[in-house]
């Protein structure tokens, strides 16, 4: 038994050390990329693109499911971005409320019989609506039978008339120059860019007026505040580093810009997974690598998109459960990439990282806890080692959060109030104790649900960013009707 | 006796490694806590420092803006001797108070650069003279030679904004710099500082001029008076295909229609992107002869190019182009048919009236239950 305990201790230590080393590496690499990005963009005048005849065309595709309450304002916000060559495609994914009626009334829409190139297979189209008012000439509303977010995005891609497609959540608040900033990598890279990811920020407690962000503030509620820290770590550390290595596997469903032709060639969004945002990036990369075509995926660290984060534990739990299932489904769908040198850094580094540290880490953690409990019951527990490990993991978790707060502080400083800074720092101390155990439970539940074949998004409730009454977004949805509080997935 | 090897193993291997692991973990924990404190203090310190710098900056900006405003307003109607005296007085004031400190020096420079964006003519000239009298140009040229890439780009940007013509030979050396930001700033500088041949650098450029670069160059070119825009004909022959693309775009945007035959010749260019640009040119000017060319080239073109040509035909809106599109719709290639139908639809043609089979399949009367 002593040997077994010895082996257990050492295995846990080795695994923890590997995880910590990888996080440290990502943090350092992200810092290098951040410095490079800030230097590179110091003299950029995005204004030159706004009305430039040389700006590439962009289709913003936003699926809407039972968004009747806010849809008119959301569209208004999307139509007022600083860019000339773009269209807004709202896909009404079989809403059961008055989403379509409200759009028709507010934007003077009429049914427009059109030919659509059905390059991607989707649920049937009911009709395409365009406005009679020239002021809304950019707006296209597609009405279709409910098929989930992936299906709605696919039909949007079919209808789009531009070469770049931005897949977004309809109630996200985009920064005014968001399109200019996301288009730039497509215009300047020497290698063809197939996708660009943007940063998602938590908009809870922020002041919002007419679909515009007026001032930012750290959320007053506990769970959204925790998510601010999570997003810092994911977007300012993790993804920055992966982008520098050109090994980014995930672009958040809330904001991503894609090369339409490559997206179509790769088969579009997969409606059989709940992690369609990650799956499409992995598939597009696989498509390019299998054909030995040069390509790259870029990432913009500027805060471009603000979204409402789940406020209560139940909704957050559903979201994390779905993310876990989405990750597993994507990893299994593309298992041929696992340690496959044919897929370069994706096969040898990114995929194994996601496998071991995103999928397996919570399982190892929970198994470790159980094993320790059993050792303790039978009197074999190595208490000094256990206590030191708990102390080490806690200290390391706080250190990583502090590191991400520092990155935010020296790069974008979106929370200028001193109180916000101190609240975030305090949250970093509470997070590992009050939040991490729940996260583990959600992740394990995600694994169990996946093994049972669950493939629904679950009911999502959002409070609305402009302090509207609580609006249930009907569910459970088949593969998920598009919902905003669910799409910004940090890794 | 049979327990002896395991006891030896426990004493010699297990216990020491257990101890080692414990020691490493303890040290890592201590280091992590030290880092937590260090990063925390650094974060708070960074904010305090930034606030303090911001306050200083606002104070310097307020004073310097007043001085500069006074200087440029008086310089507007001043004679040469008055201007020299005024320049001497202002530069002495600034040197005395702010040039000893690098932060203050940067703030003063930023104020001057910002003011430069809003002034023209003699006022701008007066500001440029002040800039050189404070030796900012010398510092910028030094940075240009010895700085890192981002500092070099900043220096070029600064010398361009402050119109320092003698810096051009130094800047030109960075025309093919390995960093694209430096290259871009250099080329913009050449365009702005080389009054006689603003686009002369296009003949010398060996590196690609990507789309972002082109948009920036166009933004600068569009600010030039019309008579200064040269004919783009020489660059249509460039061995650098990105220069050819840029030239075709500029021919289109500056309406140099006399170059149409030279552009159309590029429809046989080996590079796909150049050919794509040619068809956009044809679309833009509705060049009728384009339909004939497309009829000739369409069957043998790459699939991607065929789509571009079909889109171009839709934009031409001539009898010939419509007939050609109708022919394509009658073929059995679904992708091309739909693209041709879309192209015709854009020109107001009742496509679904004539080819109802191209309409998207209607939804069932009752939505089918979801797959899940």
Interface residues (C-beta under 8 A of the other chain):
Chain A: X2 X3 X6 X9 X10 X13 X20 X39 X40 X42 X43 X45 X48 X49 X52 X53 X54 X55 X56 X94 X113 X114 X115 X116 X117 X118 X119 X123 X124 X125 X126 X144 X145 X146 X147 X148 X184 X186 X187 X188 X189 X190 X261 X382 X384 X385 X388 X389 X391 X392 X395 X396 X398 X399 X402 X403 X405 X406 X409 X410 X413 X418 X421 X425 X455 X456 X478 X479
Chain B: X10 X14 X17 X18 X21 X22 X24 X25 X26 X28 X29 X32 X33 X35 X36 X39 X40 X42 X43 X44 X46 X47 X50 X149 X150 X153 X154 X157 X180 X181 X185 X208 X210 X211 X212 X213 X214 X215 X216 X218 X219 X249 X253 X304 X335 X338 X339 X341 X342 X345 X351 X352 X358 X359 X360 X361 X362 X363 X364 X367 X368 X370 X371 X372
